[in-house]
């Protein structure tokens, strides 16, 4: 894949695909918790008002209602900001949806630090870890709008619960939209080092990989949009081929994709793994992209971590 291209809204992509799915499947219904303008489920509500339910500011109740509707035979999408969908509603997602293996697709917008000015109370950086730990839950973190479109269609067809995490910011288009649940997307080949990235950090991974390539360093870039199930063979192949992995995520390094990669390689093919993500801190109010830099996810930090791994392996001086 070449350098990142134009920016597109992941939320808008989601809303439009919902309409497409609703046209094909009269059994599909959508829930929202009074945030449909932001989550873009409003597009479905305008097209299919009899299958759209705005439950108000009652996210936990929404998850219980969604579970009940799905157990009556419906395919259900439920949306809110990630802090409410994964954080405030966690026990309801666990007990009502996952325990019953209900066919509910939670598409959570506004995940991570890119929520910006709303600050720490709304910047959930623990949600991937929370959802990944739930039995039977599929977890998807798209890197761009094309992947969002394909991923939403894929979870609609897959029985059981799913969690799709979207960012509020428009992101550069970095994929051609090809996506399969359980498979990683290799966006760039390489033999010296592997970047494993998700969400907003995939574009940053590609940018730094391109810069390193210009000085003779060959970097493989894996987009691990399918966090659960994940592509263990592709991850271990990258470990064997390149000997070191740098994980990039807009999420806590304690419980996210970095933890997944580190534990998987440690058990199967130990190689040096470093993690670029949110440290053991809450976020704060600020300009969205400046917050990524402030919390250690800048391009400069990615380059520094990459060089440290390369030096440790004797690839560079």
C-alpha positions, 0 to 999 in steps of 0.5 A, a space after each residue: 500500500 502506498 502512502 496514506 491518501 484522502 481523509 474520510 469519515 468512518 462514522 459516515 461510512 458506517 451510517 451509509 452501510 447501515 442503510 444498505 444493510 437495512 434495504 437488504 434485510 428487513 429483519 435488521 433494527 438499529 438502536 441509539 442512545 440519543 447520539 444518532 447525529 454523531 454516530 450517523 445512525 440517523 441515516 438509518 432512522 430517516 430511511 427506516 423510522 419503524 426499525 430505529 429506536 432512540 432510547 435516550 440517554 440510557 445506554 445500559 438499558 439500550 444494551 438490554 433492549 438490543 439483546 432482547 430484540 436479537 433473541 426474538 430473531 432480529 439482527 441488531 446494531 446498537 451505537 453510542 460513544 465508546 465510553 458509554 457502549 463499552 464502559 458504562 454498559 460493560 456489565 449489561 454487554 457481558 450479561 445480556 449480550 455475550 452470556 446469551 450469545 445475542 446477535 447484537 453488533 455494537 458499533 462504538 464511535 468516539 473511541 480513544 484520545 481523538 475525542 479531543 476536547 471532551 476530555 478524560 471522561 469521554 476518552 476511553 482507552 480501555 475498551 479494546 481490552 474490555 471487549 476482547 476479554 468477553 467470551 464470544 465477542 468479535 472485536 474490530 478496529 478499522 483503520 479507515 472508511 473502506 475497511 469500516 464499510 467492509 467490516 460492518 457488512 462482515 459483522 452483520 453476516 457473522 452470528 453472535 456479538 461484535 464490537 466495532 470501534 470507530 474514531 470521531 476524526 476523519 482518517 486517511 484512506 490506507 486500504 482498498 477495503 479488503 477485510 476478512 474477520 480473523 485475518 490481518 491485512 499486510 499493507 507493506 512487505 518488509 524483512 527488517 522489522 514489523 509494525 502491527 497497528 490498528 485504527 488511527 495508528 495504521 496511517 502513522 505506521 505506513 508513513 514511518 515505514 515509508 521514511 525508513 524505507 528511504 534509508 534502506 530499512 525494510 518494514 512490514 506493516 500489518 493492519 490488525 483490524 480484526 483484533 478478535 479473532 486475530 490472525 495468529 499465523 500472520 503475526 508469528 510469520 512476521 515474528 519469524 521473518 523480521 525478528 522484532 515487532 513494534 505495536 502501534 495503537 490508540 489504546 492503553 498499552 496495558 490491555 490492548 493489541 500490544 498486550 495481545 502481540 506480546 503474549 502471543 509471541 512470548 508463548 510461540 516465537 519470542 522476539 523483541 516487542 515494543 509498544 507505542 500507545 497510551 501509558 497508564 494515564 487518563 487522557 485530557 482535553 485538547 486538540 485531537 491530533 496533538 493529544 496523540 503526540 502528547 501521549 507518546 504516539 507521535 511519528 518521532 516516537 514511532 521512529 525512535 522505537 523502531 531504531 531502538 529495535 533495529 539497534 538491539 538486533 544489530 540491523 543498524 549502528 
